[in-house]
Amino acid sequence: MKSLYSSIAIEDGISRTKLARQTHLSKTTVSTLVDELIDLNFISDEGVSYSDNVGRKPNCLKSRSGQYYVIVLRWIEHTAEAHVVDITGFTAYSTKLHLKQGESYISLSQSCVYNDILKQFPSRHILGICIVVSAMIDAAHNEIYSTTLSLGAGRSGNLIHDLYTAFPNYPVALLEDTACYAYAEKIYARIRQDNFAFINFGRGIGATIFIDGKMLGKASGSVTQFGHYTVDPHGPLCACGNHGCLESMFSESQLKISFEELGAAAQHGDSAAIHTLQRMAKYLALALSNLICIVNPELIILGGKGQYLGDLFLEEVKCSLKDVGFRRMVDCSDIRYSTLRSDACLNGAMKYFFDTYYSFLEPHLPAFYIG
């Protein structure tokens, strides 16, 4: 059912016959499962579709909006955002609360859900809750680390332990933000390459890698730490304790200027801005060259605030890679900016939760997932 629904959601207006061909299921099985999806209000039969084919015209199946949602709670510095994301891919509602003295991200999130969202959306229409953080999440030790947020230890002394009981009536997934962006790229930008990397530029620099079409290490962010790859052993001291990490060399806080302002200045010919971009490109190329040698991605996508650095930066990265990278592999790795909107993380979190954890057999079974 999930496979059928995903095919219908991606290709809105598909027929039962085409579904059977795509999923390699019998027409009878497809018809039975489609009828069940219609009864559950996940999809609708729009009737006979337009077709140039001779003979009987197939009926058109489409995903239904306004029926089911995933709540995406995004924690950023001193703020908890709450978004109600329709499973068809649009945000139906958003709110933002700022941390006050004595409040925690968990209590603020609970207030968003119980005092606001659930008064507007029936609980039976909420499939689950995603909590998205910029951090590495260690499922084995129930620990969140290497984060740009001031999360605190939680009421019990362990933040993840507190999350287990924060939303007792719903399946809850704790996810890393870069992984959510990367999954959005895979699904909504329809990435065809099985091996690709997504580099996220935010307050820090994160990376998510797909190998053979699967996300490496799930959506916990605990397998890769691209931002703390050392590109200059004699560089400035990083918050992690090392010197010359990628983040410490050209994060916005280190540059004292936003990527958007820097990119705009370079575009207008500012020599200092151009020099800064060239220096940043060399550092990034050094890190990427090692990534390419290790996993040989066919595609590298630069996302987040990195897109604001503009075409000059992208071309400098490509040129620098030819100087430091293993040429045969570098020439086989395409590098480009993300084509998705800045809020793609929300859709990525929703879709990852639905594809990975939602179950048609046990739709509202409370559970807690990491990554």
C-alpha positions in Angstrom: 0.0 0.0 0.0 2.8 2.4 0.8 4.6 1.6 -2.5 1.3 2.2 -4.4 0.6 5.5 -2.5 4.2 6.8 -3.1 3.8 6.1 -6.8 0.5 7.9 -6.9 1.8 10.9 -4.9 4.8 11.3 -7.2 2.9 10.9 -10.4 -0.4 12.5 -9.7 -2.9 11.2 -12.2 -1.7 7.6 -12.6 -3.9 4.7 -13.7 -4.3 1.3 -12.1 -2.7 -0.4 -15.1 0.4 1.8 -15.0 0.6 1.2 -11.2 0.6 -2.6 -11.8 3.4 -2.2 -14.3 5.5 0.0 -12.0 5.1 -2.1 -8.9 5.1 -5.5 -10.6 1.9 -6.4 -8.8 -1.1 -8.1 -10.4 -3.9 -5.9 -11.6 -6.2 -7.6 -9.1 -3.9 -6.9 -6.2 -3.4 -3.3 -7.3 -7.2 -2.8 -7.6 -7.9 -4.2 -4.2 -5.2 -2.1 -2.4 -6.2 1.0 -4.3 -9.8 0.6 -3.2 -8.6 0.3 0.4 -6.5 3.5 0.0 -9.6 5.2 -1.4 -11.7 4.0 1.6 -9.0 5.4 4.0 -9.1 8.8 2.2 -5.5 8.7 1.2 -6.3 8.9 -2.6 -9.2 9.6 -4.8 -10.4 8.3 -8.1 -10.9 11.3 -10.4 -12.7 9.4 -13.1 -11.8 8.9 -16.7 -8.5 10.7 -17.6 -7.6 12.4 -20.8 -5.6 10.1 -23.1 -4.7 10.0 -26.8 -4.8 6.2 -26.6 -7.4 4.4 -28.6 -10.0 2.4 -26.7 -11.1 2.6 -23.1 -9.7 5.5 -21.2 -8.2 4.6 -17.8 -9.3 6.2 -14.5 -7.1 8.8 -12.9 -5.8 8.2 -9.3 -4.6 11.2 -7.3 -3.4 11.7 -3.7 -5.9 13.5 -1.5 -4.9 16.7 0.4 -6.5 18.0 3.6 -6.8 14.5 5.1 -3.6 13.4 6.8 -0.6 15.4 8.2 2.7 15.0 9.9 3.7 17.6 12.6 7.3 18.8 12.0 8.8 20.5 15.1 12.0 22.3 14.1 14.3 23.4 16.8 16.5 26.4 16.0 18.4 28.7 18.3 16.0 29.9 21.1 13.0 29.0 19.0 10.7 26.1 18.4 8.9 26.1 15.0 5.8 23.9 14.6 4.6 23.0 11.1 1.7 20.9 10.0 2.8 19.3 6.7 0.1 17.6 4.5 1.4 14.3 3.2 0.8 15.5 -0.3 3.7 17.9 0.3 2.5 21.4 1.4 2.5 23.1 4.7 -1.0 23.6 6.0 -0.1 25.6 9.2 3.0 27.1 10.9 3.7 28.7 14.2 6.8 29.8 16.0 7.4 30.2 19.8 10.5 31.7 21.4 12.1 30.2 24.5 11.5 32.1 27.7 13.3 31.9 31.0 12.8 28.4 32.5 11.3 26.9 29.3 12.8 24.0 27.3 12.5 23.0 23.7 10.3 20.1 24.8 7.9 22.1 26.9 7.7 24.7 24.1 7.0 22.0 21.5 4.3 20.4 23.7 2.6 23.8 24.0 2.7 24.2 20.2 1.1 20.8 19.6 -1.4 20.5 22.4 -2.5 24.1 22.9 -2.5 25.2 19.3 -2.3 22.5 16.5 -4.5 19.8 18.0 -7.2 22.5 18.5 -7.3 23.0 14.8 -6.5 19.6 13.4 -8.2 16.4 14.6 -5.8 14.0 16.3 -6.9 11.1 14.1 -5.6 13.0 11.1 -2.1 13.3 12.6 0.1 10.4 11.4 3.1 11.3 13.6 5.5 13.9 14.9 9.0 14.7 13.6 11.5 16.6 15.7 14.2 18.1 13.6 17.5 19.3 15.1 20.9 20.4 13.8 23.0 17.9 15.6 24.5 14.4 15.6 22.2 11.9 17.3 23.7 8.8 18.9 20.9 6.2 19.1 23.1 3.7 20.9 23.8 6.0 23.8 20.6 8.2 23.7 22.8 11.3 23.2 22.6 14.4 21.1 26.0 16.0 20.5 27.9 18.3 18.1 25.0 20.7 17.9 24.8 24.4 17.3 21.8 24.5 19.8 21.8 25.1 23.5 19.6 22.1 24.2 20.4 21.5 27.9 20.2 18.1 29.6 16.4 17.9 30.0 14.4 17.5 33.1 15.5 14.0 33.7 19.1 14.7 32.9 18.8 13.2 29.4 16.9 15.1 26.7 16.2 12.0 24.5 14.7 10.2 27.5 12.4 13.1 28.1 11.3 13.0 24.4 10.2 9.3 24.8 7.3 10.5 27.0 6.7 14.0 25.6 4.0 12.9 23.1 2.7 9.6 24.4 -0.1 9.1 21.9 1.9 9.5 18.7 4.7 7.9 16.8 7.6 10.3 17.1 10.9 10.5 15.1 14.0 12.5 16.1 15.7 13.5 12.9 18.8 15.5 11.8 18.1 18.5 9.6 20.7 17.9 6.9 19.3 14.4 6.4 15.8 15.8 6.0 17.0 18.3 3.3 18.9 15.5 1.5 15.8 13.2 1.5 13.7 16.1 0.1 16.3 16.3 -2.7 16.1 12.6 -3.4 12.2 12.6 -3.5 11.1 16.0 -4.8 14.1 16.8 -7.1 13.9 13.2 -8.3 17.6 12.4 -8.0 18.3 9.5 -10.3 21.9 8.9 -9.1 22.2 6.1 -6.6 25.4 7.6 -5.0 25.1 11.3 -4.1 26.0 13.7 -1.3 24.1 16.6 0.0 26.2 19.4 1.7 24.1 21.7 4.0 25.3 25.2 4.8 23.6 26.6 7.9 25.0 27.7 11.3 27.3 24.8 10.7 28.2 22.6 7.7 26.6 19.1 7.5 26.6 16.3 5.0 24.3 13.4 4.2 25.4 10.6 1.8 23.4 8.1 -0.2 25.0 4.9 -1.2 23.2 2.5 -3.6 20.1 4.6 -3.2 20.1 4.4 0.6 20.9 7.0 3.2 24.1 6.2 5.0 23.4 5.9 8.7 19.7 6.8 8.5 18.6 10.3 9.4 20.6 10.7 12.6 23.5 12.6 11.3 25.8 10.4 13.4 27.7 8.8 10.5 29.3 11.8 8.9 30.7 15.1 10.4 31.7 17.0 7.3 31.9 20.4 9.1 34.7 19.3 11.3 36.9 18.0 8.6 40.3 19.8 9.1 41.3 21.7 6.0 44.1 23.7 7.7 45.9 22.2 10.7 47.2 25.7 11.6 43.8 27.4 11.3 41.7 28.9 14.0 40.6 26.9 17.0 37.1 25.4 16.4 34.4 24.9 19.1 35.0 21.1 18.7 38.6 21.5 20.0 40.4 21.0 16.7 42.1 23.6 14.5 41.1 24.6 11.0 37.8 22.8 10.7 35.7 23.6 7.7 33.2 25.3 9.9 35.8 27.4 11.7 37.3 28.5 8.4 34.2 29.9 6.7 31.1 29.8 8.7 29.0 33.0 8.7 30.0 33.6 12.4 33.7 33.4 11.4 33.3 35.6 8.3 31.3 38.3 10.2 29.1 38.5 7.1 26.2 36.5 5.8 26.6 34.2 2.8 23.9 36.2 1.0 25.7 39.5 1.5 29.1 38.0 0.5 27.6 36.4 -2.6 25.9 39.7 -3.6 29.1 41.7 -3.1 31.1 39.3 -5.2 28.5 39.4 -8.0 28.9 43.2 -8.0 32.7 42.9 -8.4 33.9 43.6 -4.9 37.5 42.4 -5.0 37.6 41.5 -1.2 34.5 39.5 -1.5 35.8 37.7 -4.6 39.1 36.9 -2.8 37.1 35.5 0.2 35.0 33.3 -2.1 38.0 32.0 -3.8 39.7 31.1 -0.5 36.5 29.4 0.7 36.2 27.5 -2.5 39.7 26.1 -2.1 38.9 24.9 1.5 35.6 23.3 0.4 37.3 21.7 -2.6 39.9 20.1 -0.3 37.2 18.6 1.8 35.2 17.5 -1.1 38.2 15.8 -2.8 38.5 13.5 0.1 34.8 12.8 0.2 34.9 11.9 -3.6 37.9 9.6 -3.1 36.1 7.7 -0.3 32.5 7.3 -1.6 32.8 8.4 -5.3 29.5 10.2 -5.5 28.0 10.8 -9.0 26.5 14.0 -7.7 27.2 16.6 -5.0 24.5 19.0 -4.1 25.3 22.2 -2.2 22.2 23.4 -0.3 21.1 25.6 2.6 22.7 29.0 2.8 25.5 27.9 0.5 23.3 28.7 -2.5 23.6 32.4 -1.7 27.3 32.3 -2.5 26.4 32.3 -6.2 27.7 31.0 -9.4 31.2 32.4 -8.9 31.7 30.3 -5.8 30.4 27.2 -7.5 32.8 27.6 -10.5 35.7 28.2 -8.1 34.9 25.0 -6.3 34.9 23.1 -9.5 38.2 24.6 -10.7 39.9 24.0 -7.3 38.8 20.4 -7.3 40.7 19.8 -10.4 43.9 20.9 -8.6 43.5 18.8 -5.4 41.2 15.9 -6.3 41.8 12.5 -8.0 41.1 13.7 -11.5 39.3 10.5 -12.8 36.8 10.5 -9.9 36.4 14.3 -9.8 35.6 14.4 -13.5 32.8 11.9 -12.8 31.2 13.9 -9.9 28.8 16.6 -10.9 28.4 19.5 -8.5 25.5 21.8 -8.4 23.3 23.9 -6.1 20.0 22.6 -4.7 16.9 23.5 -6.8 14.5 23.2 -3.9 13.1 25.9 -1.6 14.7 26.8 1.7 11.8 25.1 3.6 12.4 21.7 1.8 13.5 20.3 5.1 9.9 20.2 6.3 8.7 18.1 3.3 11.8 16.0 3.6 11.1 15.2 7.3 7.4 14.4 6.6 8.3 12.1 3.6 11.1 10.4 5.4 8.8 9.7 8.4 6.0 8.4 6.2 8.3 6.2 4.0 10.4 4.8 6.9 8.1 4.6 9.9 4.4 5.0 9.1 2.5 1.7 9.0 -0.9 1.2 7.4 -1.2 -1.9 9.6 -0.7 0.0 12.9 -1.3 3.6 11.9 -1.5 5.2 15.3 0.7 3.0 17.4 2.8 5.2 19.8 6.6 4.7 19.3 9.8 6.6 19.4 12.4 6.5 16.6 15.9 8.0 16.2 17.1 8.7 12.7 
